[in-house]
Amino acid sequence: MRMGNIAVRVSWGAMVGAFALLGALWAADRGRSWERPRLSPAAFVALRGAPAPVSGPRGLLLVPVNPGCPHCLASWRRLRASCRARGGCPELVVLLVDQQRRPAGSDLEPLGAERIWWDQLGTWRREWGHRIYGERIRFDAAGRYRETLPPLMSP
């Protein structure tokens, strides 16, 4: 057998093995029982605005944002602009995720949000099992979880 054939077979074998491993990890992750999202004042640190879970009659949209991610920042800005244009939106709250250190005030300014919470304990990822920056987690006026919607994509 020639060296080229061996290299091709090893490459294919490695690729198949990597896909199998990825599939097993995905199945284990999806098989885990995740906590249903809930608004708990103890779970998040209020960096700006009221720490109360819901203050408006239309409920609340909790939007996980990583300040280092340009795509989720753009999705957040589109959502904010859309709500301003059409009105009647639930209250918007930015949830800063995947930040080991408390964000500085200068990190909050570009968000332009009235309410910003910090997920200091990693509840969004570790307890709820969520991983998509910019998704919209909707709660009703009583603070009950209703649904998770995908990020608002560009038109």
DRENTORKOL-3810 file (N, C-alpha, C; in nm, 4 decimals):
REM DRENTORKOL-3810
@n.u->0.0854; n.v->-0.1177; n.w->0.0000; ca.u->0.0000; ca.v->0.0000; ca.w->0.0000; c.u->0.0901; c.v->0.1242; c.w->0.0000
@n.u->0.0554; n.v->0.2218; n.w->-0.0801; ca.u->0.1362; ca.v->0.3427; ca.w->-0.0909; c.u->0.1089; c.v->0.4358; c.w->0.0266
@n.u->0.2044; n.v->0.5249; n.w->0.0536; ca.u->0.1925; ca.v->0.6203; ca.w->0.1650; c.u->0.0736; c.v->0.7143; c.w->0.1459
@n.u->0.0450; n.v->0.7523; n.w->0.0223; ca.u->-0.0682; ca.v->0.8407; ca.w->-0.0048; c.u->-0.1994; c.v->0.7766; c.w->0.0357
@n.u->-0.2145; n.v->0.6481; n.w->0.0055; ca.u->-0.3375; ca.v->0.5758; ca.w->0.0426; c.u->-0.3521; c.v->0.5662; c.w->0.1937
@n.u->-0.2425; n.v->0.5404; n.w->0.2626; ca.u->-0.2461; ca.v->0.5303; ca.w->0.4086; c.u->-0.2861; c.v->0.6650; c.w->0.4689
@n.u->-0.2279; n.v->0.7716; n.w->0.4189; ca.u->-0.2592; ca.v->0.9047; ca.w->0.4714; c.u->-0.4063; c.v->0.9402; c.w->0.4500
@n.u->-0.4598; n.v->0.9033; n.w->0.3339; ca.u->-0.6006; ca.v->0.9307; ca.w->0.3053; c.u->-0.6891; c.v->0.8511; c.w->0.4010
@n.u->-0.6589; n.v->0.7251; n.w->0.4214; ca.u->-0.7396; ca.v->0.6421; ca.w->0.5112; c.u->-0.7320; c.v->0.6917; c.w->0.6560
@n.u->-0.6139; n.v->0.7301; n.w->0.6989; ca.u->-0.5984; ca.v->0.7838; ca.w->0.8346; c.u->-0.6775; c.v->0.9138; c.w->0.8482
@n.u->-0.6724; n.v->0.9986; n.w->0.7467; ca.u->-0.7474; ca.v->1.1248; ca.w->0.7499; c.u->-0.8975; c.v->1.0992; c.w->0.7580
@n.u->-0.9469; n.v->1.0074; n.w->0.6746; ca.u->-1.0898; ca.v->0.9732; ca.w->0.6785; c.u->-1.1283; c.v->0.9147; c.w->0.8139
@n.u->-1.0455; n.v->0.8274; n.w->0.8651; ca.u->-1.0722; ca.v->0.7665; ca.w->0.9960; c.u->-1.0772; c.v->0.8708; c.w->1.1069
@n.u->-0.9834; n.v->0.9659; n.w->1.1025; ca.u->-0.9823; ca.v->1.0736; ca.w->1.2030; c.u->-1.1066; c.v->1.1604; c.w->1.1910
@n.u->-1.1487; n.v->1.1887; n.w->1.0694; ca.u->-1.2675; ca.v->1.2715; ca.w->1.0481; c.u->-1.3932; c.v->1.1991; c.w->1.0975
@n.u->-1.4067; n.v->1.0731; n.w->1.0661; ca.u->-1.5223; ca.v->0.9960; ca.w->1.1122; c.u->-1.5220; c.v->0.9876; c.w->1.2651
@n.u->-1.4057; n.v->0.9642; n.w->1.3240; ca.u->-1.3938; ca.v->0.9584; ca.w->1.4698; c.u->-1.4311; c.v->1.0909; c.w->1.5351
@n.u->-1.3875; n.v->1.2015; n.w->1.4745; ca.u->-1.4207; ca.v->1.3336; ca.w->1.5289; c.u->-1.5712; c.v->1.3592; c.w->1.5228
@n.u->-1.6358; n.v->1.3235; n.w->1.4123; ca.u->-1.7811; ca.v->1.3398; ca.w->1.4009; c.u->-1.8547; c.v->1.2520; c.w->1.5018
@n.u->-1.8072; n.v->1.1312; n.w->1.5222; ca.u->-1.8705; ca.v->1.0409; ca.w->1.6191; c.u->-1.8578; c.v->1.0978; c.w->1.7605
@n.u->-1.7419; n.v->1.1505; n.w->1.7927; ca.u->-1.7207; ca.v->1.2112; ca.w->1.9242; c.u->-1.8098; c.v->1.3340; c.w->1.9415
@n.u->-1.8156; n.v->1.4167; n.w->1.8396; ca.u->-1.9010; ca.v->1.5353; ca.w->1.8451; c.u->-2.0475; c.v->1.4959; c.w->1.8640
@n.u->-2.0924; n.v->1.3933; n.w->1.7924; ca.u->-2.2294; ca.v->1.3447; ca.w->1.8066; c.u->-2.2570; c.v->1.2927; c.w->1.9467
@n.u->-2.1626; n.v->1.2212; n.w->2.0041; ca.u->-2.1796; ca.v->1.1683; ca.w->2.1397; c.u->-2.1868; c.v->1.2819; c.w->2.2413
@n.u->-2.1022; n.v->1.3835; n.w->2.2258; ca.u->-2.1060; ca.v->1.4990; ca.w->2.3163; c.u->-2.2377; c.v->1.5744; c.w->2.3032
@n.u->-2.2849; n.v->1.5914; n.w->2.1799; ca.u->-2.4126; ca.v->1.6601; ca.w->2.1583; c.u->-2.5265; c.v->1.5825; c.w->2.2240
@n.u->-2.5295; n.v->1.4507; n.w->2.2049; ca.u->-2.6355; ca.v->1.3677; ca.w->2.2627; c.u->-2.6327; c.v->1.3734; c.w->2.4151
@n.u->-2.5142; n.v->1.3712; n.w->2.4734; ca.u->-2.5032; ca.v->1.3798; ca.w->2.6201; c.u->-2.5533; c.v->1.5154; c.w->2.6698
@n.u->-2.5201; n.v->1.6220; n.w->2.5977; ca.u->-2.5626; ca.v->1.7560; ca.w->2.6364; c.u->-2.7147; c.v->1.7695; c.w->2.6272
@n.u->-2.7730; n.v->1.7233; n.w->2.5173; ca.u->-2.9181; ca.v->1.7349; ca.w->2.4982; c.u->-2.9938; c.v->1.6400; c.w->2.5896
@n.u->-2.9307; n.v->1.5328; n.w->2.6327; ca.u->-2.9957; ca.v->1.4374; ca.w->2.7214; c.u->-3.0011; c.v->1.4848; c.w->2.8657
@n.u->-2.9207; n.v->1.5839; n.w->2.8975; ca.u->-2.9191; ca.v->1.6372; ca.w->3.0332; c.u->-3.0478; c.v->1.7145; c.w->3.0601
@n.u->-3.0958; n.v->1.7071; n.w->3.1798; ca.u->-3.2164; ca.v->1.7803; ca.w->3.2169; c.u->-3.1739; c.v->1.9188; c.w->3.2680
@n.u->-3.2072; n.v->2.0208; n.w->3.1887; ca.u->-3.1691; ca.v->2.1575; ca.w->3.2220; c.u->-3.2795; c.v->2.2252; c.w->3.3019
@n.u->-3.2406; n.v->2.3211; n.w->3.3833; ca.u->-3.3367; ca.v->2.3984; ca.w->3.4608; c.u->-3.4140; c.v->2.4908; c.w->3.3673
@n.u->-3.5414; n.v->2.5050; n.w->3.3917; ca.u->-3.6248; ca.v->2.5975; ca.w->3.3142; c.u->-3.5838; c.v->2.7405; c.w->3.3511
@n.u->-3.5647; n.v->2.8289; n.w->3.2528; ca.u->-3.5272; ca.v->2.9670; ca.w->3.2857; c.u->-3.6277; c.v->3.0303; c.w->3.3818
@n.u->-3.5733; n.v->3.1015; n.w->3.4785; ca.u->-3.6591; ca.v->3.1736; ca.w->3.5727; c.u->-3.5870; c.v->3.2997; c.w->3.6174
@n.u->-3.6659; n.v->3.3982; n.w->3.6515; ca.u->-3.6100; ca.v->3.5244; ca.w->3.6975; c.u->-3.5914; c.v->3.5175; c.w->3.8481
@n.u->-3.4685; n.v->3.5122; n.w->3.8885; ca.u->-3.4363; ca.v->3.5073; ca.w->4.0300; c.u->-3.3392; c.v->3.6208; c.w->4.0597
@n.u->-3.3800; n.v->3.7173; n.w->4.1433; ca.u->-3.2903; ca.v->3.8293; ca.w->4.1741; c.u->-3.1543; c.v->3.7840; c.w->4.2270
@n.u->-3.1481; n.v->3.6693; n.w->4.2925; ca.u->-3.0210; ca.v->3.6216; ca.w->4.3474; c.u->-2.9281; c.v->3.5675; c.w->4.2391
@n.u->-2.9823; n.v->3.5306; n.w->4.1234; ca.u->-2.9009; ca.v->3.4692; ca.w->4.0186; c.u->-2.8165; c.v->3.5711; c.w->3.9427
@n.u->-2.8617; n.v->3.6963; n.w->3.9349; ca.u->-2.7937; ca.v->3.7967; ca.w->3.8537; c.u->-2.7626; c.v->3.9218; c.w->3.9352
@n.u->-2.6580; n.v->3.9911; n.w->3.8938; ca.u->-2.6178; ca.v->4.1165; ca.w->3.9584; c.u->-2.6666; c.v->4.2319; c.w->3.8716
@n.u->-2.7472; n.v->4.3206; n.w->3.9286; ca.u->-2.7971; ca.v->4.4364; ca.w->3.8539; c.u->-2.6853; c.v->4.5403; c.w->3.8449
@n.u->-2.6385; n.v->4.5673; n.w->3.7225; ca.u->-2.5341; ca.v->4.6672; ca.w->3.7002; c.u->-2.5933; c.v->4.8030; c.w->3.6651
@n.u->-2.7113; n.v->4.8007; n.w->3.6056; ca.u->-2.7802; ca.v->4.9244; ca.w->3.5686; c.u->-2.9300; c.v->4.8971; c.w->3.5739
@n.u->-3.0037; n.v->4.9921; n.w->3.6267; ca.u->-3.1487; ca.v->4.9786; ca.w->3.6333; c.u->-3.1933; c.v->4.8962; c.w->3.7524
@n.u->-3.3233; n.v->4.8798; n.w->3.7618; ca.u->-3.3839; ca.v->4.8107; ca.w->3.8752; c.u->-3.3504; c.v->4.6622; c.w->3.8761
@n.u->-3.3221; n.v->4.6080; n.w->3.9950; ca.u->-3.2977; ca.v->4.4644; ca.w->4.0047; c.u->-3.4261; c.v->4.3821; c.w->4.0056
@n.u->-3.5415; n.v->4.4492; n.w->4.0194; ca.u->-3.6685; ca.v->4.3761; ca.w->4.0214; c.u->-3.6863; c.v->4.3008; c.w->3.8902
@n.u->-3.7340; n.v->4.1777; n.w->3.8956; ca.u->-3.7457; ca.v->4.0985; ca.w->3.7734; c.u->-3.8288; c.v->4.1619; c.w->3.6621
@n.u->-3.9521; n.v->4.1987; n.w->3.6879; ca.u->-4.0379; ca.v->4.2538; ca.w->3.5830; c.u->-4.1070; c.v->4.3770; c.w->3.6381
@n.u->-4.1017; n.v->4.4840; n.w->3.5622; ca.u->-4.1682; ca.v->4.6051; ca.w->3.6111; c.u->-4.2743; c.v->4.6555; c.w->3.5142
@n.u->-4.2845; n.v->4.5945; n.w->3.3967; ca.u->-4.3820; ca.v->4.6411; ca.w->3.2981; c.u->-4.4920; c.v->4.5401; c.w->3.2725
@n.u->-4.6075; n.v->4.5860; n.w->3.2252; ca.u->-4.7203; ca.v->4.4959; ca.w->3.2000; c.u->-4.6990; c.v->4.4030; c.w->3.0794
@n.u->-4.6066; n.v->4.4357; n.w->2.9927; ca.u->-4.5829; ca.v->4.3529; ca.w->2.8735; c.u->-4.4800; c.v->4.2429; c.w->2.8960
@n.u->-4.4301; n.v->4.2340; n.w->3.0156; ca.u->-4.3314; ca.v->4.1319; ca.w->3.0440; c.u->-4.1897; c.v->4.1804; c.w->3.0196
@n.u->-4.1019; n.v->4.0857; n.w->2.9949; ca.u->-3.9600; ca.v->4.1168; ca.w->2.9864; c.u->-3.8926; c.v->4.0252; c.w->2.8851
@n.u->-3.8004; n.v->4.0823; n.w->2.8088; ca.u->-3.7132; ca.v->4.0041; ca.w->2.7208; c.u->-3.5724; c.v->4.0120; c.w->2.7781
@n.u->-3.5186; n.v->3.8991; n.w->2.8160; ca.u->-3.3831; ca.v->3.8908; ca.w->2.8672; c.u->-3.2944; c.v->3.8510; c.w->2.7496
@n.u->-3.1942; n.v->3.9331; n.w->2.7183; ca.u->-3.1123; ca.v->3.9107; ca.w->2.5993; c.u->-2.9661; c.v->3.8888; c.w->2.6411
@n.u->-2.9168; n.v->3.7641; n.w->2.6336; ca.u->-2.7781; ca.v->3.7364; ca.w->2.6680; c.u->-2.6827; c.v->3.7988; c.w->2.5654
@n.u->-2.5880; n.v->3.8748; n.w->2.6167; ca.u->-2.4918; ca.v->3.9441; ca.w->2.5308; c.u->-2.3523; c.v->3.9252; c.w->2.5887
@n.u->-2.2581; n.v->3.8948; n.w->2.5022; ca.u->-2.1174; ca.v->3.8959; ca.w->2.5392; c.u->-2.0588; c.v->4.0195; c.w->2.4730
@n.u->-2.0099; n.v->4.1164; n.w->2.5516; ca.u->-1.9597; ca.v->4.2417; ca.w->2.4931; c.u->-1.8468; c.v->4.2226; c.w->2.3921
@n.u->-1.7813; n.v->4.1079; n.w->2.3944; ca.u->-1.6733; ca.v->4.0816; ca.w->2.2998; c.u->-1.7205; c.v->4.0200; c.w->2.1690
@n.u->-1.8509; n.v->4.0010; n.w->2.1531; ca.u->-1.9056; ca.v->3.9365; ca.w->2.0331; c.u->-1.9755; c.v->4.0395; c.w->1.9456
@n.u->-1.9167; n.v->4.0756; n.w->1.8303; ca.u->-1.9794; ca.v->4.1764; ca.w->1.7443; c.u->-2.1145; c.v->4.1341; c.w->1.6888
@n.u->-2.1348; n.v->4.0045; n.w->1.6655; ca.u->-2.2631; ca.v->3.9570; ca.w->1.6107; c.u->-2.3766; c.v->3.9723; c.w->1.7116
@n.u->-2.3488; n.v->3.9379; n.w->1.8381; ca.u->-2.4579; ca.v->3.9494; ca.w->1.9355; c.u->-2.4827; c.v->4.0960; c.w->1.9710
@n.u->-2.3810; n.v->4.1800; n.w->1.9652; ca.u->-2.4024; ca.v->4.3239; ca.w->1.9858; c.u->-2.4894; c.v->4.3810; c.w->1.8736
@n.u->-2.4638; n.v->4.3372; n.w->1.7515; ca.u->-2.5441; ca.v->4.3841; ca.w->1.6378; c.u->-2.6881; c.v->4.3352; c.w->1.6512
@n.u->-2.7063; n.v->4.2110; n.w->1.6943; ca.u->-2.8413; ca.v->4.1576; ca.w->1.7145; c.u->-2.9138; c.v->4.2364; c.w->1.8228
@n.u->-2.8442; n.v->4.2700; n.w->1.9307; ca.u->-2.9025; ca.v->4.3502; ca.w->2.0385; c.u->-2.9451; c.v->4.4878; c.w->1.9859
@n.u->-2.8607; n.v->4.5493; n.w->1.9080; ca.u->-2.8930; ca.v->4.6827; ca.w->1.8543; c.u->-3.0134; c.v->4.6768; c.w->1.7587
@n.u->-3.0216; n.v->4.5719; n.w->1.6775; ca.u->-3.1375; ca.v->4.5552; ca.w->1.5888; c.u->-3.2658; c.v->4.5386; c.w->1.6695
@n.u->-3.2605; n.v->4.4589; n.w->1.7739; ca.u->-3.3773; ca.v->4.4380; ca.w->1.8583; c.u->-3.4210; c.v->4.5688; c.w->1.9229
@n.u->-3.3263; n.v->4.6418; n.w->1.9766; ca.u->-3.3574; ca.v->4.7702; ca.w->2.0413; c.u->-3.4187; c.v->4.8684; c.w->1.9425
@n.u->-3.3619; n.v->4.8767; n.w->1.8236; ca.u->-3.4141; ca.v->4.9677; ca.w->1.7207; c.u->-3.5530; c.v->4.9238; c.w->1.6759
@n.u->-3.5739; n.v->4.7937; n.w->1.6608; ca.u->-3.7036; ca.v->4.7417; ca.w->1.6204; c.u->-3.8106; c.v->4.7740; c.w->1.7246
@n.u->-3.7775; n.v->4.7585; n.w->1.8495; ca.u->-3.8735; ca.v->4.7885; ca.w->1.9570; c.u->-3.9068; c.v->4.9374; c.w->1.9614
@n.u->-3.8070; n.v->5.0193; n.w->1.9412; ca.u->-3.8325; ca.v->5.1645; ca.w->1.9399; c.u->-3.9224; c.v->5.2027; c.w->1.8229
@n.u->-3.9000; n.v->5.1403; n.w->1.7079; ca.u->-3.9751; ca.v->5.1748; ca.w->1.5867; c.u->-4.1212; c.v->5.1314; c.w->1.5947
@n.u->-4.1449; n.v->5.0132; n.w->1.6463; ca.u->-4.2830; ca.v->4.9639; ca.w->1.6452; c.u->-4.3553; c.v->4.9807; c.w->1.7779
@n.u->-4.2824; n.v->4.9980; n.w->1.8876; ca.u->-4.3454; ca.v->5.0146; ca.w->2.0181; c.u->-4.4108; c.v->4.8862; c.w->2.0665
@n.u->-4.4592; n.v->4.8886; n.w->2.1884; ca.u->-4.5307; ca.v->4.7752; ca.w->2.2443; c.u->-4.4460; c.v->4.6546; c.w->2.2787
@n.u->-4.3168; n.v->4.6706; n.w->2.2852; ca.u->-4.2291; ca.v->4.5584; ca.w->2.3178; c.u->-4.2269; c.v->4.5342; c.w->2.4685
@n.u->-4.1938; n.v->4.4121; n.w->2.5057; ca.u->-4.1682; ca.v->4.3877; ca.w->2.6479; c.u->-4.0469; c.v->4.4698; c.w->2.6919
@n.u->-4.0282; n.v->4.4795; n.w->2.8190; ca.u->-3.9109; ca.v->4.5482; ca.w->2.8723; c.u->-3.7859; c.v->4.4711; c.w->2.8317
@n.u->-3.6825; n.v->4.5423; n.w->2.7885; ca.u->-3.5589; ca.v->4.4783; ca.w->2.7434; c.u->-3.4533; c.v->4.4837; c.w->2.8536
@n.u->-3.3919; n.v->4.3702; n.w->2.8798; ca.u->-3.2844; ca.v->4.3623; ca.w->2.9787; c.u->-3.1679; c.v->4.2879; c.w->2.9145
@n.u->-3.0499; n.v->4.3505; n.w->2.9162; ca.u->-2.9292; ca.v->4.2838; ca.w->2.8679; c.u->-2.8740; c.v->4.1983; c.w->2.9814
@n.u->-2.8434; n.v->4.0734; n.w->2.9505; ca.u->-2.7782; ca.v->3.9845; ca.w->3.0458; c.u->-2.6357; c.v->3.9617; c.w->2.9964
@n.u->-2.5397; n.v->4.0183; n.w->3.0658; ca.u->-2.3998; ca.v->4.0000; ca.w->3.0270; c.u->-2.3551; c.v->3.8612; c.w->3.0709
@n.u->-2.3154; n.v->3.7807; n.w->2.9736; ca.u->-2.2792; ca.v->3.6411; ca.w->2.9993; c.u->-2.1334; c.v->3.6149; c.w->2.9634
@n.u->-2.0823; n.v->3.5069; n.w->3.0208; ca.u->-1.9454; ca.v->3.4607; ca.w->2.9952; c.u->-1.8417; c.v->3.5677; c.w->3.0280
@n.u->-1.8650; n.v->3.6404; n.w->3.1343; ca.u->-1.7727; ca.v->3.7437; ca.w->3.1822; c.u->-1.7264; c.v->3.7046; c.w->3.3221
@n.u->-1.5988; n.v->3.6712; n.w->3.3362; ca.u->-1.5467; ca.v->3.6270; ca.w->3.4654; c.u->-1.5388; c.v->3.7407; c.w->3.5667
@n.u->-1.5054; n.v->3.8590; n.w->3.5170; ca.u->-1.4930; ca.v->3.9760; ca.w->3.6055; c.u->-1.6108; c.v->4.0688; c.w->3.5860
@n.u->-1.6439; n.v->4.1403; n.w->3.6927; ca.u->-1.7537; ca.v->4.2369; ca.w->3.6857; c.u->-1.7209; c.v->4.3397; c.w->3.5772
@n.u->-1.8104; n.v->4.3571; n.w->3.4806; ca.u->-1.7850; ca.v->4.4536; ca.w->3.3725; c.u->-1.7744; c.v->4.5964; c.w->3.4265
@n.u->-1.6834; n.v->4.6712; n.w->3.3685; ca.u->-1.6646; ca.v->4.8115; ca.w->3.4074; c.u->-1.7759; c.v->4.8966; c.w->3.3472
@n.u->-1.7970; n.v->5.0125; n.w->3.4042; ca.u->-1.8987; ca.v->5.1047; ca.w->3.3537; c.u->-1.8777; c.v->5.1394; c.w->3.2078
@n.u->-1.7530; n.v->5.1497; n.w->3.1649; ca.u->-1.7239; ca.v->5.1827; ca.w->3.0250; c.u->-1.7672; c.v->5.0703; c.w->2.9305
@n.u->-1.7749; n.v->4.9463; n.w->2.9803; ca.u->-1.8216; ca.v->4.8337; ca.w->2.8987; c.u->-1.9724; c.v->4.8381; c.w->2.8775
@n.u->-2.0430; n.v->4.9089; n.w->2.9656; ca.u->-2.1886; ca.v->4.9133; ca.w->2.9599; c.u->-2.2403; c.v->5.0205; c.w->2.8643
@n.u->-2.1661; n.v->5.1270; n.w->2.8485; ca.u->-2.2113; ca.v->5.2407; ca.w->2.7679; c.u->-2.2469; c.v->5.2043; c.w->2.6236
@n.u->-2.1646; n.v->5.1272; n.w->2.5519; ca.u->-2.1984; ca.v->5.0955; ca.w->2.4123; c.u->-2.3292; c.v->5.0174; c.w->2.3958
@n.u->-2.3767; n.v->4.9552; n.w->2.5033; ca.u->-2.5004; ca.v->4.8771; ca.w->2.4944; c.u->-2.6241; c.v->4.9658; c.w->2.4857
@n.u->-2.6170; n.v->5.0840; n.w->2.5468; ca.u->-2.7305; ca.v->5.1758; ca.w->2.5427; c.u->-2.8556; c.v->5.1193; c.w->2.6077
@n.u->-2.8403; n.v->5.0318; n.w->2.7044; ca.u->-2.9545; ca.v->4.9677; ca.w->2.7701; c.u->-2.9850; c.v->5.0353; c.w->2.9030
@n.u->-3.1130; n.v->5.0403; n.w->2.9339; ca.u->-3.1546; ca.v->5.0964; ca.w->3.0622; c.u->-3.1331; c.v->4.9971; c.w->3.1757
@n.u->-3.1500; n.v->4.8685; n.w->3.1433; ca.u->-3.1311; ca.v->4.7644; ca.w->3.2448; c.u->-3.0280; c.v->4.6639; c.w->3.1955
@n.u->-2.9258; n.v->4.6432; n.w->3.2787; ca.u->-2.8194; ca.v->4.5478; ca.w->3.2464; c.u->-2.7928; c.v->4.4639; c.w->3.3703
@n.u->-2.7979; n.v->4.3339; n.w->3.3511; ca.u->-2.7649; ca.v->4.2405; ca.w->3.4588; c.u->-2.6413; c.v->4.1617; c.w->3.4176
@n.u->-2.5665; n.v->4.1178; n.w->3.5173; ca.u->-2.4463; ca.v->4.0382; ca.w->3.4945; c.u->-2.4711; c.v->3.8974; c.w->3.5477
@n.u->-2.4467; n.v->3.7979; n.w->3.4648; ca.u->-2.4623; ca.v->3.6577; ca.w->3.5030; c.u->-2.3320; c.v->3.6100; c.w->3.5657
@n.u->-2.3072; n.v->3.6550; n.w->3.6847; ca.u->-2.1825; ca.v->3.6262; ca.w->3.7548; c.u->-2.1626; c.v->3.4767; c.w->3.7802
@n.u->-2.2705; n.v->3.4037; n.w->3.8048; ca.u->-2.2612; ca.v->3.2619; ca.w->3.8393; c.u->-2.2672; c.v->3.1684; c.w->3.7185
@n.u->-2.2929; n.v->3.2229; n.w->3.5998; ca.u->-2.3017; ca.v->3.1393; ca.w->3.4805; c.u->-2.4319; c.v->3.0615; c.w->3.4710
@n.u->-2.5375; n.v->3.1151; n.w->3.5295; ca.u->-2.6682; ca.v->3.0481; ca.w->3.5312; c.u->-2.7192; c.v->3.0215; c.w->3.3904
@n.u->-2.7074; n.v->3.1183; n.w->3.3016; ca.u->-2.7592; ca.v->3.1070; ca.w->3.1646; c.u->-2.7026; c.v->2.9839; c.w->3.0941
@n.u->-2.5739; n.v->2.9617; n.w->3.1070; ca.u->-2.5075; ca.v->2.8511; ca.w->3.0378; c.u->-2.5114; c.v->2.7216; c.w->3.1197
@n.u->-2.4725; n.v->2.7287; n.w->3.2458; ca.u->-2.4537; ca.v->2.6077; ca.w->3.3267; c.u->-2.5825; c.v->2.5486; c.w->3.3826
@n.u->-2.6798; n.v->2.6331; n.w->3.4137; ca.u->-2.8048; ca.v->2.5837; ca.w->3.4720; c.u->-2.9159; c.v->2.5691; c.w->3.3686
@n.u->-2.9252; n.v->2.6691; n.w->3.2800; ca.u->-3.0321; ca.v->2.6680; ca.w->3.1802; c.u->-2.9921; c.v->2.5923; c.w->3.0542
@n.u->-2.8621; n.v->2.5741; n.w->3.0304; ca.u->-2.8150; ca.v->2.5019; ca.w->2.9122; c.u->-2.8208; c.v->2.5832; c.w->2.7841
@n.u->-2.8248; n.v->2.7150; n.w->2.7959; ca.u->-2.8325; ca.v->2.8010; ca.w->2.6777; c.u->-2.6918; c.v->2.8386; c.w->2.6322
@n.u->-2.6788; n.v->2.8658; n.w->2.5001; ca.u->-2.5466; ca.v->2.8965; ca.w->2.4456; c.u->-2.5504; c.v->2.9946; c.w->2.3296
@n.u->-2.6644; n.v->3.0496; n.w->2.2978; ca.u->-2.6742; ca.v->3.1351; ca.w->2.1793; c.u->-2.6831; c.v->3.2815; c.w->2.2219
@n.u->-2.5747; n.v->3.3537; n.w->2.1988; ca.u->-2.5741; ca.v->3.4965; ca.w->2.2295; c.u->-2.6821; c.v->3.5672; c.w->2.1483
@n.u->-2.7493; n.v->3.6604; n.w->2.2096; ca.u->-2.8493; ca.v->3.7395; ca.w->2.1392; c.u->-2.9879; c.v->3.6768; c.w->2.1350
@n.u->-3.0012; n.v->3.5519; n.w->2.1846; ca.u->-3.1350; ca.v->3.4931; ca.w->2.1873; c.u->-3.2240; c.v->3.5789; c.w->2.2771
@n.u->-3.3531; n.v->3.5636; n.w->2.2612; ca.u->-3.4475; ca.v->3.6440; ca.w->2.3397; c.u->-3.5274; c.v->3.5501; c.w->2.4284
@n.u->-3.5098; n.v->3.5654; n.w->2.5588; ca.u->-3.5789; ca.v->3.4805; ca.w->2.6550; c.u->-3.6940; c.v->3.5630; c.w->2.7108
@n.u->-3.8160; n.v->3.5185; n.w->2.6802; ca.u->-3.9344; ca.v->3.5982; ca.w->2.7130; c.u->-4.0006; c.v->3.5490; c.w->2.8412
@n.u->-4.0324; n.v->3.6466; n.w->2.9269; ca.u->-4.1052; ca.v->3.6226; ca.w->3.0510; c.u->-4.2301; c.v->3.7092; c.w->3.0493
@n.u->-4.3380; n.v->3.6594; n.w->3.1075; ca.u->-4.4605; ca.v->3.7391; ca.w->3.1107; c.u->-4.4555; c.v->3.8406; c.w->3.2244
@n.u->-4.5635; n.v->3.9170; n.w->3.2411; ca.u->-4.5680; ca.v->4.0241; ca.w->3.3407; c.u->-4.5539; c.v->3.9721; c.w->3.4835
@n.u->-4.5858; n.v->3.8453; n.w->3.5052; ca.u->-4.5719; ca.v->3.7860; ca.w->3.6384; c.u->-4.4321; c.v->3.7261; c.w->3.6588
@n.u->-4.3467; n.v->3.7337; n.w->3.5555; ca.u->-4.2113; ca.v->3.6808; ca.w->3.5669; c.u->-4.1987; c.v->3.5342; c.w->3.5323
@n.u->-4.3026; n.v->3.4738; n.w->3.4746; ca.u->-4.2985; ca.v->3.3331; ca.w->3.4339; c.u->-4.2352; c.v->3.3201; c.w->3.2950
@n.u->-4.1519; n.v->3.2181; n.w->3.2802; ca.u->-4.0882; ca.v->3.1907; ca.w->3.1510; c.u->-4.1942; c.v->3.1538; c.w->3.0485
@n.u->-4.1845; n.v->3.2122; n.w->2.9285; ca.u->-4.2782; ca.v->3.1823; ca.w->2.8205; c.u->-4.2116; c.v->3.1102; c.w->2.7044
@n.u->-4.0997; n.v->3.1635; n.w->2.6559; ca.u->-4.0350; ca.v->3.1013; ca.w->2.5398; c.u->-3.8970; c.v->3.1601; c.w->2.5188
@n.u->-3.8196; n.v->3.0900; n.w->2.4384; ca.u->-3.6895; ca.v->3.1397; ca.w->2.3945; c.u->-3.6961; c.v->3.1544; c.w->2.2428
@n.u->-3.6611; n.v->3.2729; n.w->2.1970; ca.u->-3.6653; ca.v->3.3046; ca.w->2.0543; c.u->-3.5222; c.v->3.3220; c.w->2.0036
@n.u->-3.4986; n.v->3.2966; n.w->1.8757; ca.u->-3.3642; ca.v->3.3140; ca.w->1.8209; c.u->-3.3250; c.v->3.4613; c.w->1.8170
@n.u->-3.1951; n.v->3.4885; n.w->1.8012; ca.u->-3.1515; ca.v->3.6291; ca.w->1.7883; c.u->-3.2188; c.v->3.6949; c.w->1.6693
@n.u->-3.2360; n.v->3.8236; n.w->1.6788; ca.u->-3.2930; ca.v->3.9005; ca.w->1.5692; c.u->-3.1818; c.v->3.9184; c.w->1.4657
@n.u->-3.2013; n.v->3.8587; n.w->1.3488; ca.u->-3.0979; ca.v->3.8615; ca.w->1.2455; c.u->-3.1154; c.v->3.9848; c.w->1.1573
@n.u->-3.0119; n.v->4.0143; n.w->1.0813; ca.u->-3.0180; ca.v->4.1309; ca.w->0.9934; c.u->-3.1223; c.v->4.1064; c.w->0.8835
@n.u->-3.1870; n.v->4.2136; n.w->0.8388; ca.u->-3.2927; ca.v->4.1978; ca.w->0.7372; c.u->-3.2394; c.v->4.1518; c.w->0.6041
END
